[in-house]
Amino acid sequence: MTSSMLNYLFAIHKLCGENGEIRSVDIADEMHVARASVCKALDRLTDNGLAYRDDSYKVRLTSKGEEVIGLYFTAHAFLSDVLTDKLSLSKENAEKEAVAVLGAMSPSTVKKLDLLAHGITEA
């Protein structure tokens, strides 16, 4: 999982809210990127089974995308808090740095971080 893909997943998750779907233009506005960049990212997310885009350009996360968000969301919050509390980074900077770090981690390491965030240590 790259940090770029994570940023898009987090944006989609944030914007979907109750409706469960959004327009690609809303993602572009939220992330301050060009619509062409969103289209390329959505192609990658779709190819990886993480998002779905219908004929009317509505976007939603797949069940696999929701599962990934569940794992990375907790790890992101935990890591952001550590960077804020222990390294005195601003909340905004800590959140950006946490995405960058998580994007470089293997899924198994993210899972371990998720478990640690829930107070579970491996034997």
N, C-alpha and C positions, 0 to 999 in steps of 0.2 A: 504494500500500500504506500503510495507516494504522499508526500505532504500536500501536493496540489490536489490529488484526488480526495484527501481528507477534508481539505478546505471546502471543496464543492459539496461533499456529503454533509458536512456540518451546516453549510448554507441552505441546502435543500431541506434538511431536517428542521432547521430553525423556521424557515419560511412556510413550510407545509401546514403547520398548525393543525386545526381541527379538520380542515378541508381535505388534507392528505395529498393535495397536488397543487402545483404552481406553474407559472409560465416561465419559460427560459429567460425572457426579458427581465423578470423580477430577480432572477439569480444574478444577471449582469449588473443590475442596479445595486443590489446588496453588496456585491463583491467589487464594484467599481472596475469592471472589466468589459471588454467589447463582447457583443453578442456572438461574434465568431469564435471567441475563446470559449464561451459557454458551450457552443455547439460541439467543438472538438472535445471538451471535457465530458460532455454528455455521451458522446460516441464511445469514449473509453469506459465510462461508468456502465453504459448499456452493454458493451462487449464483455464486461466482467460480471454482468448479472446483478449490478448494484442499484441501477435505476432504470426507469421505463419512461419513454417519451411517446405520446400517442400522436395521431395525425393532426390534432388541433394544437400541437406543441405544448400540451400540458405534461408536466414532469412529476413523477412520484418515485419514492424509493421502493424497491422490491423487498420481499421478506428477507432476502440475503443482505440487502443494503441496511435494513433496520437492525439486523443482527450485528452487522459490523459497527453501526452507530452505537449500539448498546455496549459493545466491548470498548470501543475507542472513546466514547463520551466520558465514561467513568475514569478511564486512564488519563484522559486529557484534563479533567477537572482536578484529579489528584496531583498530576505533574505540575499543572499551573499553580496550584496552591503551594507546592514545595518551592517552586521558583520564586514565588512572591514572598513567602515566609522566610525561606532560608537564604535567598540571594538578593532580597529586597528589590526585585524587578517590579515595575509597574504592572498592574493587572493586564493591561492591553499587551504589553511586551511579553509577559509571561505566557499569555494565551497563544501568541504567535510562535514563540520559541517552543512551546509544548507540542504544537502541531508539527513543527520541523523535526523535533526529536522523535516523535511517534512515527512519522513517515519513514524514518531511517531504521526503525526497530522491526524485527521479525514478528509475525503474529504471535508466536509462542512467548516472546518476551513481553509483548503488550498484554497477553493473558495473565502473565505473572504479575505485572504492574496492576492490572485490574483486581486480581486477588488480593494483593497488598493493600490496595485502596479500600477493600472491604474487610481488612483486618485478618485476612486468611494467609497464613504462612505455610509453605510446603514442608512436608516432613523430610 
